[in-house]
Amino acid sequence: MEELETTKTEPEKKPVRRARGYFDYSLLFVWIFIMLLGYVLLYSASSYVALTSYGNSFYFLRKQVFSTAVGLLPMGFCTIIDYRRWRNFAKYAYMGSLITVFLVLSPIGIENHGAKRWVGVGPLQFQPAEVVKIGVILMTAYMLSKCGTHALRNVRICYQIYAPAIIGGVLIVGITSNLSSAIIIFGIGAIMIIIAGADKKFALSLVALGGLFLMVILIAGAAMGKGFRFSRIMVWLNPEEYADSGGYQVMQGLYAIGSGGLFGKGLGNSAQKLGFVPEATNDMIFSIICEELGIFGAICIILLFIFMIRRMRVVACNAPNFFGSMIVIGVMAQISMQVVLNIAVVTNSMPNTGVSLPFISYGGTSLVFLMAEMGLVFSVSKSVKKIR
């Protein structure tokens, strides 16, 4: 009897199970699908220009695949390395990104299309603006995790945290005249701080300062005889009047979208890609997509990006710490802004800013650094223990 009572009161030993990590395979698969789809769409949009200009219809596609292979190295590195370690190097990463901007003024700075925005030594070339985007994401995430959400009720502290984005964006505009990248950098920092829980006064003041900044840029450009940004606004308001000059690209892009209809002309059957739409492989590739796949195909691509952003949101909401959550929010903000700005420009919903469509537009530097940012997101994903 005593033995029976002892057996009843003795706690039952359960086997110890090791906690399994989480990895967002849905995010991985949708990224791979967008990449593969991007290859097909890029080849379709670039084959004619590649054949007539370089004698090889696969010219742009081969370079894009090569850039992807190069991007797998930083992407794999960022995925394997625990993202928490970047917290100790955030300051150095940010300062290093700013140094790359000043390299544009050095002998290794490269001028392209009338603008000096590249740095290169031999075959190695990159755009400092892409490096600054990662630096701003890491630095802002570090400062937010250090201050905590309670400090964001103070607008002054919000602007202190926003300082890295302001400095990075101003340097990009002042040194490389790349306003579109500067807008994205400003947006990344602002979105990260607002989502973290900043006071509403901070968001309202940013809107006012943003409008003031654009006015200063336009006035300064006109005063120095470089009022091309003002002319872009005029083209946006009335593209037909400037169809023979600045409005040519906009009009040809709209012709492509309109001729595609609901289901498009079919993959590879675009007429506007035959030298009519400038930058058909880069900024204007979405217009060729609309022509070949129609509005239905364009909506499907938009839905793929929405699903990718939604999966990033899931990872951010379930990250084990605030630093990891803010890293994912920063990457999500950049991809979201680039998708929205690119489609808005192609459809003439806003003035031309020269923003590429992530993972689809041709561009080695942008692709490599976007893949590195995806590696950071996957690293945070590995640390998630439980999905709420």
LINSUL-V991584 format. One record per backbone hydrogen bond with DSSP energy under -0.5 kcal/mol. CO is the residue of the C=O (numbers start at 0). NH is the residue of the N-H. Records with the same first field share a line. If there is no record, write none. Layout:
# LINSUL-V991584
CO=NH + NH
This chain:
# LINSUL-V991584
0=4
1=5
2=6
3=7
4=8
5=9
11=13
22=24
23=27
24=28
25=29
26=30
27=31
28=32
29=33
30=34
31=35
32=36
33=37
34=38
35=39
36=40
37=41
38=42
39=43
40=44
41=45
42=46
45=49
46=50
47=51
48=52
49=53 + 54 + 55
50=54
55=58
57=61
58=62
59=63
60=64
61=65
62=66
63=67
64=68
65=69
66=70
67=71
69=72 + 73
70=74
71=75
72=76
73=77
74=78
75=79
76=80
81=84
82=85
83=86
84=87 + 88
85=89
88=92
89=93
90=94
91=95
92=96
93=97
94=98
95=99
96=100
97=100 + 101
98=102
100=103
101=104
102=105
105=108
107=119
109=116 + 117
111=114
114=111 + 116
117=109
118=125
120=123
122=124
123=120
125=118 + 127
126=129 + 130
127=131
128=132
129=133
130=134
131=135
132=136
133=137
134=138
135=139
136=140
137=141
138=142
139=143
140=144
141=145
142=146
143=147
147=150
148=151
149=152
150=153
151=198
152=154
153=157
154=158
155=159
156=160
157=161
158=162
159=162
161=164 + 165
162=166
163=167
164=168
165=169
166=170
167=171
168=172
169=173
170=174 + 175
171=175 + 176 + 177
172=176
176=178
177=181
178=182
179=183
180=184
181=185
182=186
183=187
184=188
185=189
186=190
187=191
188=192
189=193
190=194
191=195
192=196 + 197
193=196
198=201 + 202
199=203
200=204
201=205
202=206
203=207
204=208
205=209
206=210
207=211
208=212
209=213
210=214
211=215
212=216
213=217
214=218
215=219
216=220
217=221
218=222
219=223
220=225
221=224
225=228
226=230
227=231
228=232
229=233
230=234
231=235
232=236
233=237
237=240 + 241
239=242
241=244 + 246
244=247
246=250
247=251
248=252
249=253
250=254
251=255
252=256
253=257
254=258
255=259
256=260
257=260
259=263
260=294
261=295
265=268
270=273
271=275 + 276
272=274
275=277
276=279
278=281 + 283
280=361
281=284
283=286 + 287
284=288
285=289
286=290
287=291
288=292
289=293
290=264
291=265
292=296
293=297
294=298
295=299
296=300
297=301
298=302
299=303
300=304
301=305
302=306
303=307
304=308
305=309
306=310
307=311
308=312
309=313
310=314
311=315
312=316
313=317
315=318
320=324
321=325
322=326
323=327
324=328
325=329
326=330
327=331
328=332
329=333
330=334
331=335
332=336
333=337
334=338
335=339
336=340
337=341
338=342
339=343
340=344
341=345
342=346
343=348 + 349
344=347
355=357
356=359 + 360
362=366
363=367
364=368
365=369
366=370
367=371
368=372
369=373
370=374
371=375
372=376
373=377
374=378
375=379
376=380
377=381
378=382
379=382 + 383
380=383
381=21
383=21
385=387
